[in-house]
């Protein structure tokens, strides 16, 4: 693709095995501004022939059959004008030369004839994700490539975000076994509750049977959420199914090899292979449809028939030999025969130089045959008790791989569980060694003390940005994208949106992430996260810090306003509320010694004779004349005790609603009278 962006007057010839793959790749090239076309029996027309004659196409996606058998296309390839414009020939899914070069697709074995049609100096690029050393040797032989002069790049085919596992089924017709790996019907209320799944089968008929069974298993779901795809469906139906599956309208797709290679759908979470495939190449190709998004943890499950590990006596007659090796459901096998498995080997201890996995797989020589005739490498892959990834690495001669992002495989999980110590008691949960930055935000005391001298609990930051905060983050990311494009990628033919797509920008702006690893888990994923992730995180932290400071300033302003409002309200209440007398006895005694405020009285206190008590030693009683509307009642001498003055009404309340000064003067005169009478 990159050479075509530099030489737009040229074209590339791409040999692709499937029509649906040809159309998908052509659309991908069109999005990048390159004129491309899928040339096959379904698309060939006069308009397409005119585009070929006008030499306007930059990429031609076709098949070996079209190049070698289609008369018009073959003549066009042999024209001098076409030979001058060709930039190179690309053989996609090159492992098909050895896998399909027999009776299935015989033209793949004749691709060497294509070299006689094309210019001798035209380069050939063969690409595949499942190229074993034996397939690479077959490729060099078929295309007459000198291996010593060729450039070979082996990047490996391990996918660290896919967990591998196998599971037995009763037989080739045990269709209900797939439900074990799907959610229960009670847990599924809408199509979105189902993980996006591709269920592969080895036969066209089984795709329709399984799709019908799954639809009955989930009766509440729309029929269109579960579909099937195989080579015999119409081109229109194929395009519709793949389009709906890519958009998420279809949640479970039951398919054959028609969807097994090259379909780039990023969000497939689960791959189920119903039945053993013919080779590890086919299995890995189908497993590779899952987890195309590196941030998505996916699973790949291989369901194998138990009959493939059962031994049967070899038929005596030659005509019965084929019957002994046909597929059966396991129940047809002799239950009394011995069950024998191949010898185990540890792939980790095998040398990678000059030794392949096929050297370890030995077929037993006991006069018996397997209940199911399958590839011995696949039988060893299923029966091994070691890491399944190690076995595939050895078969494909993969370079050292990265550590899996999730569980490696079912064997590794099982071996790790058996070798670990018993778990700690439930009553004593362990504390995580490295908690995430936000996991303890609500349970961590602050470093600063508040006004009461206490260390308050820190408040966790919200997980998402909203409103003005979100707007600021988006603007900052857009400025960063433009500046980075101008500074580092200005000479690139790609637009600035290719550096940071809009969907990724929206996700980064709305969700708070603290590390690059958390950034890699966002969906959709950002392919340049490891290169520019720290730079973007530092910029977003500055945006968050500015927003936090603004928020604190607003809180402080509101706090100050509340204090001022409270103080003003208290002052207003105090201005209208009368002063109260103190409650303590000492304060009251101190106040009784104060001099009277005569100005508050209309006349002095004067003694008067009391006719009722004229014989008393203290013949005086005191009246209190005041300008108040409710003066205290008069006091009369007690007839029983001349030394005390008794009041003919209850004592005034401790807290009077009137001015207290006249009462204090009255109390002082009363005490003085008591002292004089006692003398």
Secondary structure, 3 states (H helix, E strand, C coil): CHHHHHCCCCEEEEECCCHHHHHHHHHHHHHCCCCEEECCCCCCCHHHHHHHHCCCCCEEEECHHHHHHCHHHHHHHHCHHHHHHEEEEEEECCCHHHHCCCCCCHHHHHCHHHHHHCCCCCCEEEECCCCCHHHHHHHHHHCCCCCCCCCCCCCCCCCCCEEEEEEEECCCCCHHHHHHHCCCHHHCCCHHHCCCEEEECCCHHHHHHHHHHHHHHCCCCCHHHEEEECCCCCHHHHHHHHHHHHHCCCCEEEECHHHCCCCCCCCCCEEEEECCCCCHHHHHHHHCCCCCCCCCCEEEEEEEEHHHHCEEECCCCHHHHHHHCCCCCCCCCCCCCCCCCCCCCCHHHCCCCCCCHHHCCCCCCCCEEECCCCCHHHHHHHHCCCCHHHHHHHHHCCCCCCCCCCCCEHHHHHHHHHHCCCCCCCCCCCCCCCCCCCCCHHHCEEEEECCCCCEEECCCCCCECCHHHHHHHHHHHHHHHHHHHHHHCCCCCCCHHHCCCHHHHHHHHHECCCCHHHHHCCCCCCCCHHHHHHHHHHHHHHHHHHHHHHHHHHHHHHHHHHHHHHHHHHHHHHHHCCCCCCCCHHHHHHHHCCCCCHHHCCCCCCEEECHHHCCCCCCEEECCCCCCCCCCCCEEECCCCCCCEEECCCCCCCCCCCCHHHHHHHHHHHHHHHHHHHC
